[in-house]
Amino acid sequence: MAGESGIEVFEPQSVLYRQDDAADRLFIIHSGTVRVVRRVFREEFTVETIGPGHVCGEVCVAGGTSYPESAIAVDRVEAIPVHVEAVQELLRSNGDVALNMARRLAARLTHAHYRMASFAVRSSMARVMLQLRVEALRRGAVRKRAWAPIPFDLPEVLATERGTVRACIKKLSEDGLIYLDANGQFSIADLIGYDRLLSFLELRDRFDD
């Protein structure tokens, strides 16, 4: 539903765009949370979750392509759709906007690659550790110098049961590899020891056939 300001409203679980549909516009998220998901055969994986100020569907700037993923409203979302012609004209006429979008795309692609890399390891613990490590290093959350939130969509991203993820986090805390605060945030206690265990788990996965 579109308002006078050009804002479209999406109710929870509504689809902003679907994977493989023609990419004809991008969406600027004004309020609410959007989950970007990728379907692989019959499985669906969360690529990322974005909120106000972020953009999704920007692949449309390539022209003549389709969306590589779907965007689904987690809660009530207000978003501004911008059609591809307007986006391309803006990029041609404003170099600062083009540079900013390129930086956003690079950052999101790097983050998505880190998340998808977790599927190269098989044990749940290694996959959880790999993702927590990425989140911690992004925020400097080591030795309580800073704290990082545990992504609420981590089970969906890893295609792992929520209880399994909670058990892994609890084990890491009990073993002294991470600190947990009262708000559910974490900080890696000992990065060297953390990486040593992660390397061991990755090697065990590789050779334990």
C-alpha positions in Angstrom: 0.0 0.0 0.0 1.5 3.4 -1.1 1.0 6.6 0.8 1.1 10.2 -0.5 4.8 10.5 0.4 5.7 7.6 -1.8 6.1 5.3 1.1 4.8 1.8 0.8 3.7 -0.1 3.8 4.3 -3.8 4.2 2.7 -5.9 6.9 4.6 -8.6 8.7 5.6 -11.5 6.4 4.7 -9.4 3.3 7.2 -9.7 0.4 8.9 -6.6 -1.0 10.3 -8.5 -3.9 10.8 -12.2 -4.8 13.9 -14.0 -5.9 14.1 -14.4 -9.7 11.5 -11.6 -10.4 12.7 -8.8 -12.7 14.7 -6.3 -10.7 13.0 -3.0 -11.5 13.3 -1.0 -8.3 15.2 -0.8 -5.0 13.7 0.0 -1.6 14.9 2.4 1.0 13.8 1.2 4.4 12.2 4.0 6.4 11.0 1.9 9.4 10.8 -1.7 10.4 13.0 -4.7 9.7 13.5 -6.6 6.5 14.9 -10.1 6.2 16.8 -10.8 2.9 16.7 -14.5 2.1 18.1 -16.8 -0.6 16.4 -20.0 -1.7 18.6 -22.8 -2.7 16.5 -25.7 -4.1 14.0 -26.3 -1.3 15.9 -24.6 1.5 15.8 -20.9 2.4 18.7 -19.2 4.0 18.9 -15.7 5.6 21.5 -13.6 3.9 21.1 -10.6 6.2 18.6 -8.6 8.2 18.4 -4.8 7.6 16.6 -1.9 9.2 15.9 1.8 8.7 18.3 3.7 6.5 19.4 0.6 4.6 18.6 -0.3 1.0 17.7 -3.6 -0.6 17.1 -4.6 -4.2 20.0 -2.4 -5.4 21.0 -5.1 -7.9 18.5 -3.3 -10.2 21.2 -0.8 -11.1 22.8 -3.4 -13.3 19.8 -3.3 -15.6 18.0 -6.2 -17.2 18.6 -8.6 -14.3 16.5 -10.4 -11.7 16.6 -10.3 -7.9 19.1 -12.9 -6.5 17.1 -13.1 -3.3 13.8 -12.3 -1.7 13.1 -9.5 0.8 10.4 -10.2 3.5 9.0 -7.8 6.1 9.8 -9.1 9.6 7.4 -6.6 11.2 5.5 -3.6 9.8 7.8 -2.0 7.3 7.6 1.4 5.6 9.8 1.6 2.6 10.3 4.0 -0.3 10.5 2.2 -3.7 12.7 3.9 -6.3 12.4 2.7 -9.9 15.5 1.6 -11.8 15.3 4.5 -14.3 15.4 7.1 -11.4 18.3 5.2 -9.7 20.4 5.0 -12.9 19.8 8.7 -13.6 20.8 9.7 -10.1 24.0 7.6 -10.3 24.9 9.1 -13.7 24.4 12.7 -12.4 25.8 12.4 -8.9 29.2 10.8 -8.4 29.0 11.0 -4.5 25.8 9.0 -4.5 27.3 6.4 -6.9 30.4 6.1 -4.7 28.3 5.7 -1.5 26.2 3.0 -3.1 29.3 1.1 -4.3 30.7 1.2 -0.8 27.4 -0.1 0.6 27.3 -2.9 -1.9 30.9 -3.9 -1.2 30.3 -3.9 2.6 27.1 -6.0 2.3 28.7 -8.4 -0.1 31.7 -8.9 2.2 29.4 -9.5 5.1 27.2 -12.0 3.1 30.3 -13.9 2.0 31.4 -14.3 5.7 28.0 -15.6 6.6 27.8 -18.0 3.7 31.3 -19.3 4.4 30.0 -21.0 7.5 28.5 -23.7 5.3 32.0 -24.9 4.5 32.2 -26.4 8.0 29.9 -29.1 9.3 29.8 -28.9 13.1 27.3 -26.6 14.7 29.9 -25.3 17.1 32.3 -24.3 14.4 29.6 -22.6 12.4 28.4 -20.6 15.4 32.0 -19.7 16.4 32.7 -18.5 12.8 29.7 -16.2 12.8 30.3 -14.8 16.3 34.0 -14.1 15.4 32.9 -12.0 12.4 30.4 -10.1 14.5 33.0 -9.6 17.3 35.8 -8.3 15.1 33.4 -5.9 13.3 32.7 -4.2 16.6 36.0 -4.7 18.4 34.3 -7.0 20.9 37.4 -8.7 22.4 38.3 -8.8 26.1 35.3 -6.6 27.0 36.7 -3.6 25.2 33.4 -3.5 23.4 30.3 -5.7 23.2 28.5 -7.2 20.2 24.9 -8.3 20.0 24.3 -12.0 19.2 22.4 -11.8 15.9 18.8 -12.8 16.6 18.6 -14.5 13.1 21.7 -16.6 13.7 19.7 -19.9 13.7 18.1 -19.0 10.4 21.4 -17.9 8.9 23.1 -21.1 9.9 20.1 -23.3 9.1 20.5 -24.7 12.7 18.0 -25.3 15.4 17.7 -22.3 17.9 18.2 -24.7 20.8 21.5 -25.9 19.3 22.7 -22.3 18.8 21.9 -21.5 22.4 23.7 -24.6 23.6 26.8 -23.7 21.7 26.9 -20.2 23.1 26.4 -21.5 26.6 29.3 -23.9 26.1 31.6 -21.2 24.8 30.7 -19.1 27.9 31.2 -22.0 30.3 34.6 -22.7 28.8 35.7 -19.1 29.2 36.0 -18.4 25.5 33.3 -15.6 25.5 31.9 -13.2 28.0 28.1 -12.7 28.1 26.5 -9.6 29.6 23.1 -9.1 31.1 21.7 -7.8 27.8 22.6 -10.9 25.9 25.7 -9.3 24.2 29.1 -11.0 24.0 32.8 -10.3 23.8 35.5 -12.8 22.9 37.6 -13.5 26.0 40.7 -14.9 24.4 40.9 -14.5 20.6 44.0 -16.8 20.4 42.3 -19.6 22.3 39.1 -19.0 20.4 40.9 -19.3 17.0 42.8 -22.3 18.2 39.6 -24.2 18.9 37.9 -23.0 15.7 40.9 -24.2 13.7 40.8 -27.6 15.4 37.1 -28.0 14.7 37.6 -27.0 11.0 40.4 -29.5 10.6 38.3 -32.2 12.4 35.5 -31.5 10.0 37.8 -31.8 7.0 39.4 -35.1 7.9 36.7 -36.8 10.0 35.0 -38.6 7.0 
